[in-house]
Amino acid sequence: MFDRLRIVSVLGALVALAGCSEELGDGSDSAQDDEVEATVDPLIAPEGSGSGNMLTNPGFENALSSGDWWLGNNASRSGTARHYGSYGLRLTGIAFMLHKDVVTTAGAKYTISASARKSAYGTTPCWMEVQFYPSGGVYKTAGVSSTDWKTFGVTVVAPAGTTSARVQLKRDPGTSSTSEACYWDDVSFRRVY
């Protein structure tokens, strides 16, 4: 059984107590609640204020290169996979995509977030995660399950000994089906103050 916590709106920002994961809507809901419940998890909803995006080519508008994203298996830049702009990222089969390492500070708080959707309903897991080095802490977002664009994110504190981090977009390596592509766009990694 999961413990429950409250996420409350404070001056327009989401604040989570302890830690929880929540798939955030695309902003199209007409009703806005002052508080929502989420299950306890090592993830918390993205926070609003902080530094600028530390990732290069976060919307995949430029051609993919090892200068920003390390090309993984079955990952391609695609006009069909876009949320905003002209391009997004499409993952099929056994797939992953890694951003080059970014410099981080141990004990600092960071948020990763992105827009994502699947091409078809199904059971193929897709998610985003951040891995800190050399400490090895790994934190995942909730899994992508909708064919509608949603925002997925996680806010974490960099573990002791951390000097860098890598943002990863993944599609379950145990699944080889190509009928359920995962689409990613507008990826962000920011320090939260």
Secondary structure, 3 states (H helix, E strand, C coil): CCCEEEEEEECCEEEECCCECCCECCCCCCCCCCEEEEEECCCCCCCCCECCCCCCCCCCCCCCCCCCEECCCCEEEECCCCCCCCCEEEECCCEEEEECCEECCCCCEEEEEEEEEECCCCCCCEEEEEEEECCCCEEECCCCCCCCCEEEEEEEECCCCCCEEEEEEEECCCCCCCCCCEEEEEEEEEEEC
